Amino acid sequence: MQRTVLEAENDLNKVSRRPGGRFNVIQCSPVLEEATTANPEEQTQNRREVVARYTLPSDPNVVLTLRQRKDSGIDLSDFINSQKYDIDSTGLVCMWPAEEIMTYYCISRPELFRNKRVIELGSGYGLAGLAIAACSEASEVLLTDGNPHVVEYIQKNITANNELFGDTKVRTCTLHWSRHQAAMPGLNFDVVIAADCTFFKDFHLDLAYSIKSLLGTADGCQAILFNPRRGHSLDRFVRAAQSVELDVEIQEHYDSRIWNLHEGFVRNEPGSEWPNYDEDHCYPLLLSITHQQLRSATRALDD
């Protein structure tokens, strides 16, 4: 039996994609699915999930189909896994606003990724990484997360959208951030991306070391992170990154459309879809990260 459009819309609303609102620069709509299984376990799993269609404002438009959890689909086993693997479950719980903004920013600038090797850290359901794979002609996109349940969803979403990727190699794996992770020859990437990954201060140094070990040292290699300030959390991460010899530049005004939306939310203008908008927790800042010696060499050439 097929669900009605209203039922599908209600399911989509149950996906915790934002803290009270969203920037709405990536259009999202539900996908109606035919219930085809008689297996009780599969039926239970299907009730915990929703399939969403994301229309990317690229040229031409690209539509990604992502399977993700409803907010009511998180259960005790997810938190047990968090304790077991010393990870968080935010990738299952939420499609964060920073992920939406990072997706929009990246597909608006495909030249940053063309013919590049790209890795996404803390991918969640994989919206940004899959969008880059579909829109930028990257040579490779690796989507990673520390939660094996999240990686299972990423693999499903890669399979569902595989025809959109052209010659881009797209894969996923479990990756735990670690300050003990040494640089791995042959496993360096031109671009590292991550959204809303500085929330927990206990992970700051591990994240910084992981970026340092994964990021290539050639000219043009950079990590692109989108994160709200969240009190002192972002500043603490910046200090952690600098302590491992990474250079960090922070941009507040990085895209005119996003900035105009942000100002509208702050002023609570008529038509605003984000009541109680909190800049500190909702507006993602852009962090551009490079190896210190690379930034220093570039500055020397400019001088």
Secondary structure, 3 states (H helix, E strand, C coil): CECCHHHHHHHHHCCECCCCCCCCCCEEEECCCECCCCCHHHHHHHHCEEEEEEEECCCCCEEEEEEEECHHHCCHHHHHHHHHHCCCCHHHHECCHHHHHHHHHHHCCHHHCCCCEEEEECCCCCHHHHHHHHHCCCCEEEEEECCHHHHHHHHHHHHHCHHHCCCCEEEEEECCCCCCCCCCCCCCECEEEEECCCCCHHHHHHHHHHHHHHECCCCCCEEEEEECCCCCHHHHHHHHHHHCCEEEEEECCCCHHHHHHHHHHHHCCCCCCCCCCCHHHHCCEEEEEEEHHHHHHHHHHHC
